[in-house]
Amino acid sequence: MKTANFIAGGRTLKGELRQDGLLYDAAGEAHKPADVQFLLPLKPGKVIALALNYGDHVKELGFSAPPEPVMFLKPNTSLLPHGGTVIYPRGAKYMHYECELGIVIGRDARRVKAKDAEDYVGGYTISNDLVVRDYVSNYYRPPMRAKGWDTFGPMGPYYVTADEIADPYNLGIRSYVNGELRQEGNTSDMIRRAPELIEFMSRFMTLEAGDVILTGTPEGVSHVHPGDVMRMEIDGLGALENPVALEDESAEPLMADEGERK
């Protein structure tokens, strides 16, 4: 099942996307996705993100594969629905998208073993884990200042239940900027998958129903600018699209990156 939260006719609704491409609300009324205002497909208690979880992306950045999962928390204030505007910080030198498979936890998990972990997966969604690269360095890891900005976590448009996806580790990933294909990969290249991640994380914290794990991005990141439109696609999950706009004039420009501070 593919579900979405949205506003139509001044009402906040939840609907199921059916084979005819329409969203059906609880009353059975049909809505064209192009005519509604999408909201977040779910409200996570927490969003846990993975860095360096695709081998090709690790090489792209010139790093080595980490010996264990590299994690950080994505603030809930960064979350943004399909169609929402991403704000480009004034003074940022390099901001880029990261198309990622989001794993939605279906029920509370604590000390779960990898062999049982798939039973705790409720479904999937698309995420765009945006980052200001100016603030990614050893000094600024975990990269909260780079990835924690308001609007830096677009998610959606749908929550797709696990039964809809036959193999979550063989899904094509594509990122477009202004219609140009910039990033293409496959979840088969993921270094650590849901079972290992859930076992690792649930050993020291409870994963609650509705929490989302962002599983990293393949190679192919590139700079986006104010005025651009980003479109993130993952097979079977739909497409997440968001425009980019420059931060308000009242905001102070970002300081120089860490290298220049030195």
Secondary structure, DSSP 8 states (H G I E B T S, - for coil): -EEEEEEETTEEEEEEE-TTS-EEETT--EE-GGGSEE--S---S-EEEEES-BHHHHHHHT----SS-EEEEE-GGGEE-TT--EEE-TT-S-EE--EEEEEEE-S-BSS--GGGGGGGEEEEEEEE--EEGGG-SSTT-S-HHHH-STT-EEB-S-EEEGGG-S-TTS-EEEEEETTEEEEEEEGGGBSS-HHHHHHHHHTTS-B-TT-EEE----S---B--TT-EEEEEETTTEEEEEEEEE--TTS------HHHH-
